[in-house]
């Protein structure tokens, strides 16, 4: 049977209420587990270390089978005086200033990654995945992700597993068009604001429901483990 990964982006104390409603709705339509993309200090306004209620809620969800993934540290990228051309468009227009790991140097990226993992230690389980805010991950930042020890990243178009010094793309693109119906993995990304717009949320639920007809829901972590097991057997 083919697979479905539903990921919830921007999980933080600032979005907890919307994320909780999303997970409740998904469970009702047949998605009991998701991959949760967690921001340790959302826009420098919500350090998870200071929100015990959020910690308790998230720990419960992880214990239920949801996968925690590190999703940047602040998520936001401050504009720079040197931004120009495509860099300025990408960061200030296309992503509205949310591409935190777009051009971090290796040292700063490593510092934020380690701090993020430290902040999420209360979950008491390894975190193997990293997804850069807005899927924008620069060369130096990717080197830091690899060095810190993450097992995989996702981009807009693929799931990439680090295998030693190599980055191996599993090459299953995200999308909902007919040309992707036969692919082993379908990825559906949900943002907290999607739940607050009735027309959008109705459409999301319809897409997820259609996917469940011939796909099983699982997390990125489980999908990767299954894939690697199958290639080794």
Helices and strands as residue ranges (DSSP letters): E 2-11, H 16-29, E 35-38, G 42-44, G 48-50, H 52-63, E 67-70, H 85-88, I 89-94, H 106-119, G 121-123, E 129-130, G 133-135, H 139-148, E 152-154, E 159-163, E 166-169, G 178-180, E 185-191, H 192-195, H 198-211, E 215-217, H 220-232
